[in-house]
Amino acid sequence: MPHLTSTKTSTPSTDLRAGLGAPGFAHPLVAPAEWAELTRPGTPLHWAVLNVADGPGARPDPHCLEAAGRLRNAGVRVLGHLDTSGVRTYGELVPEAHRYVDWYQVDGFLLDHCPAEHAALPEVRRTVTALRALRDDAHIVLGHGTHPHPGYAETADQLVTFSGPWSDYRWSQVAEWTADYPPDRFCHLVHGVPGPHLEEALRIARWQGASTIWFTDRTDRGGRVDPWETMPGYWDEIVSRIGTGVSE
């Protein structure tokens, strides 16, 4: 278990270039406005996740292809969603990744529900190596949702070290080993952040050294809905705060 330290004692980054990582809206037919907003000029977006049907789906979807194409044309990196939960293995994930590349020309992958323990590291490394073989410049994000064993930091481009509700995030702690890496290696995805606490949430991200974030006031309603499927109610405000740089 990595040693943890309070966010209050972490050193704020002075060169944090924060940006947004959209973890996956609803289908473009259901959420056309959300997908369109991501291509607004000047939006500080690091990447957006494409999740067609709990993966790439069984056949190409023209609406998703169009949405992904608009993002790429706007200079936004598109990541294919791969669910690594349960007993899914290298052999199951790589064919899905092939379909993402063949059908949607994705720029990389988010491995959602990625294991965090040391024992799973060799299998994850094997999978990431195969994914990079599909695209030389593939951007790989490991969606642990918590601080994993430090060895994972050498495996991917970014790690999601927090994914969950604001009620947990505001009291969260950061693993000391993360201080050995720059902020652009870490992502925080937080739902249920009230508008009046948005600045506090941004400060926590800075203290903990995470430069890719997604904060939303949407909630999971006790696990019954996906809080990432719709746009945050304060979208314009968060774009403005991050796009202009947030100072201490």
N, C-alpha and C positions, 0 to 999 in steps of 0.2 A: 504494500500500500504506500503510495507516494506521500511524503510528508507535506502537510498543509500548513499554510500560514494565513493569518487574517488579511483581508483586503485592505484594512486600514494601515497595515505596515508595509504594503507593497509600494514600490517607487513608481510614481506616475510617469508615463512615457511622454517625452517632450516633442517627439517627432511622429506621433501616431497619425497615420493617414487613414482615418476610418472610412469604411465603405459598407455597403449593404450586400448581404448574401440572401437572396430570396429562396427560401427552402422548398417552394413548390406550390403554386396556385392551383385552383381547380382547373378543369379542362377549359381550353380557350373558348369553347361555345358557351360555357357556364359563366366564365369570368373574363369576358373580352376587354372590359375597361382596365382590369388589373394588368393584363399582359401588355396592353397599349401603354400604360403608365411607365412600365419599365424601360420603354424606348424613348422616353422624354429626354431631349437633349440636356446634358448637364447633370443627369441623375447619377449620384456617386455609387454605382452598382459594380461590385466585384464579380458576381456571378448570379445566375438564376438556374434553378433546378427544374428539369422537365420530367414529370412523372405521368406517363400516358395512362396506364392502367395497372398500378402497382408494379411498374416496370415499363418496358417498351411496348407492351401489348402484343397481340398475335399477328397483327398486320399493320402496315404503315397507315398513319392517321394524317390526312391532308391538312386538317386544322392545326395539329401540333407541328407539322412540318412548316406551315406558314408562320406560326408564332415563333418558332426557333429561328427561322430565317430572318425575321424582322429584328430579333435580338442581335444576331450575329452581324447583320448589316449596320446596326447601331453601335457595334464594337463591344457588345456584351458577351461574356463567356457563358456558354450553355453547358450545363452538366446533366448527364443522365442519372436517374435515380435507380440505385441498386440496393435492394433490401437484403442485408446480411443476417437478419435475425433467425433464431431457431437453429436448424442444422444445415442451412444452405452452405454449399461448398464452392470451391473454385470451379468445379465442373458445371455447376448450375449457373453461376454468375457470368462467366465469360461469354457464353452464347448470347445472353441478354445484352451484354455490352456490345457485342458484334452488331446486334440489330439496332442499337442506338446509333452506332457510327454509320452503318449502312443506310438507315432510313432517315436519320435526323442530323447527321454530321456533327454530333456533339463534340465539345472541346475537352471533355473530361467526365469525371464521375463523382457522385456523392455516394459513399458506402454507408447507408443509413443503418442504425442499430449495430454499428461495428463493435466487435468485442473489445474489451479494454484490458483484459488480463494478459500476463506475459505468455501463458501457455498457448494462446491463440495467435501470437505474433508470427510464427513461421508460415501459417496458412494465409494470413492476411498479406504478408510480404509476397508470397507466391502469387496471390491474386493480383496485387498491385503491379507486379512485374509483367504479368500477362496483359493487364489493361494498358500499360505504357507501350507494349508492343503493338497495340492497335493504333495508337497515335503517338508519335515521337514526343509531342509536346503536351500530352494529356495532363490536365490539372486534376489531381486526386485529392479529395476531401474525405477524411475519415470521420463519420458521424457518431462518435462515441457517446456524446451527450454528457460526459463526465471526464475527469482527468484520467487518462489511461496510463499504462506502464510507459516510462520515458522512451523506451525503444521505438514506440510508434512514431515519435517525432522525426525519426530518420527515414521513415517509410513513405510518407506522403507529403504533399505540398502544404496542406493545412489540416488541423484537427479541430473538431467541434468539441470543446471542453466543457460546455454547458448547453443543455437544451432542456427547457422546462418552464415552470411558472415563475412569475415575479416574486411570489411569496417565498420561494426558495432562493432566487437569485440575489435578492437584496441582503441576505445573510450568508451568501456563499463565500467560500474560501478558494484560494489559488494554490496550486502545487508549486513548491519552491523551484523545482527543476525547470519550470517554464521560463524563468528569468534568464536562462541560457540561450533563449531563442528570441528573435524579433517579433513584434506584435502581429506582423502579417502572416504568422504561422498558426494563429488561433482565431476561432470563431465562437460567438455566443448567440444562441437563438432563444429568445425569451418571449413568452406570451403572457397576457394578462397584465401588461404594464400600464397603469393609469396615466393619462395625459399629464397630470401634475407631477408625476414621478419620472418623466422622460429624461430630464437633465440628470437626476440621480442615477438612473440606469446607465447613461452614457459615461458618467464619472466612474462607475464600477468597472465598466469595460476598459477604461483607460488605466485604472489602478491595477487591474488584473492583466493588462497587456494583451488585449484582443482587438484587432483592428477591423475584422469583418463581423458585422452584427446584423441581427434582425430583431427589432423590438416591435411588438404589436399589442394593442389593447384588446384584441380578440382573445377569447378563452377557449379551453377545450371542453367546457361544461362537464367537468368530471370525467373526462375521457370519452365523451360521446361524440365529439366533433373534432375536426382537424382545424386548429387555430391558424394555420398557415394558408388556408385556402383563399382567404379574402384579404383585401388591402387594409392596413392599419387605418383607424379613423383619423389619426393625426399624420397621415402620409406627407402632406405638404410641409408640415413643421419639421419632421425628422429629416426630410430631404434638404431643407434649408439649413438645419443645424449642422448636418454632416458635410453638406456641400460647401459651406463657407468655412468649415473648420471650427471645432469647438475648443475654446480655450479654458484653462483652469481659472 
